[in-house]
């Protein structure tokens, strides 16, 4: 029977013969070599995927027990060898290398030194990549550049001669808001009672995922006491943070905002932050709804929301064009996930209070887990919510994809 070592050797030879490469890429990692029903072994090499990468680079080979090659898949878009300018070559020689003998670390160091000569900035050079142009602000022709890191939030593209020719600023914002119960308690509730505790719970995870408490706009809105008709709720004990309509509007319009959660009265095209007797914020899915704010307008000049949770009772009673779930997705199905309540009753509402902490905790602790799988697992754990919650969009994106991902393409 063919051994794993021999099968891997055959797989490597197949890749080299098909590509014409003299060797496999130095930074390719053999992620698995496993048995399959079709062949004895399946080998996969994969190049790391980070926020600046264009696509996942993979090499896959299926090897039969008799040594035959069942199948090969090659999706390797990154260039194997970087373009070296004469100035970078000069720096390599100064530190004792020629291009032929220089290891990747020496080449990166030479590019770093050249970038400092050109820009005056100390840029950490990460790798030579073919990039996804729509994710960057690119000022040069071509699609192969050095990727450099200026800070945790700013990455640059460098030409072969160390010039900055492109920028990417990572999105790091989120919003979590709640509404009031209003007069649903017939006077028995505190003046500003509402679902602020839910907004706070989502906010606590959003802060972790954005890696900043300053990056999350959150609270209960508006700051209003419907009993007295005054904006005086600060001593109600219900919520320590209130946000205005303009704060809410600006937070959603910010292209860096990737996470959204809203708990309110409402349904699939309208939500009320506030109560019937006082000032409040009406949110509609589209501008034709006649509300204070429309998601269609707020997202007009930015990409789709990467993750949206709609906590109004009928939020997912209807989906598709004109609804909240559609407008937050901007009609797209990739790199955007919407989860929302529907047909809410006392039993499902109680189950929701167990479901959402389990779901958020699972995502946080398993950042490479598909959102759809985390959703299914939470529903399996609390079955009373099944039929009263729904998910649309991209079930396969992960929390890590969202945090480290690129800008969403702006769509009309």
Buried (B, 14 or more C-beta within 10 A) or exposed (E): EBEBEEBBEBBBEBBEEEBEEEEBBEEBEBEEBEEEEEBBBBBBBBBEBEBBBBBEBBBBBBBBEEEEBBEBEBEBBBEBEBBBBEBBBEBBEEEEBEBEEBEEEBBBBBBBBBBEEBBEEEBBBBBBBBBBEEBBEBEEEBBBBBBBBBEEBEBBBBBBBBBBBBBBBBBBBBBBBBBBBBBEEEEEBBBBBBBBEBBBBBBBBBBBBBEBEEBBBBBBBBBBBBBEEEEBBEEBEBBEBBBEBEBBBBBBBBBBBBBBBBBBBBBBBBBBBBBEEBBBBBBBBBBEBEBBBBBBBBBBEBBBBBBBBBBBBBBBBBBEEBBBBBBBBBEBEEBBBBBBBBEBEEEBBEBBEBBBEBBBEBBBEBBEBBBBBBBBBBBEBBEBBEEBBBBBBBBEBBBBBBBBBBBBBBEE
